[in-house]
Amino acid sequence: MIACEAQAAGFAAWGVARADAAPLAGARLREWLAQGMHGDMIWMESRADHRVSPQGLWPEARSVIALGMSYAPPRDPLALAGEGRIGRISAYAQGGDYHDTVKRALKQLARAIVAASPDADVKVFVDTAPVMEKPLAEAAGLGWQGKHTNLVSRNHGSWLFLGAIYTTLEIEPDRPGRESCGSCDACQRACPTDAFPAPFRLDARRCISYLTIERKGPIPREFRRAIGNRIYGCDDCLAVCPWNKFADAAAANIAFAGRAELAAPALADLIALDDADFRQVFAGSPIKRIGRDRMVRNALIAAGNSGSLGLVPTVAARLDDDSPVVRGAAAWALEALDPARFAAERADRLAREDDPGVIAEWNG
């Protein structure tokens, strides 16, 4: 029943695990948190007791139905790496918000389960709850956590959105996935910021996805050049995985089909966004969660890496932005593109300002 209903709901992969099937995940999570590798993602630490196991969140849970929905991209996510005047958005974020689509499908499947077993209790989760989706998906046989720490599927590569249904039902579990990376380290070598201190271990503080999405303040200077033209997320470690050769873009849920305006957005357009423009452009997109200031900050970093003098006027217009994080990114980008104009603008502002915050922006 689960297979038929999961497929009808739009899932490409599914499996069942016992609620206690990933006993090592909790200890690994606590070690990772203790080393501070979660950066500013405080919610991972504050709800660690709930996250370590399904029964830590819901003691009555007996089984976990793990589900995957494909977003396999039709084009190479790395194809635009050298296009300096445009921004690169991670493949998963070029279409509709996966939270809405996956949760809707999970609820459809959950209703079918309750209809078949009226005494069952169920809870559905997608990303926003303290759930260890990847270890549970591995335990349920959907694939394995690769050396890039994301799930790898033999049939769908690295391109699955994950969701989970916890239930009080005792369901026969599937055979767990088996690690099949072998000696391959392509994902480790592809990372522009060396965010993998070891295979199967990610230091989020160095990850471009973390830096462009989760980090609220200025992006550390040591990573800005490596960001290139990435303005929301990074697909590099996923895109180079050899298992992707088995992923079929035709299996991707149509809800995740990329919007044309997000495939190769012009940096100049993004830098010019005000808050109302941002909300209009990114309505219905997962990108909306980072807000206008972080998006413009990211676009300015990409502009500084572009080598395009044509972007100088657009960058300079943000030197007086209301947001300190935008002003700081604009100053860095201007220095990278036009050192002489940067020096003149800096001297002018430091002569006029005695605000330590403004001085720090221009000196930092």
Summary of the structure (lengths in Angstrom):
residues: 364
radius of gyration: 22.1
end to end distance: 59.3
largest distance: 73.8
contacts: 1218
relative contact order: 0.14
helix: 49%
strand: 11%
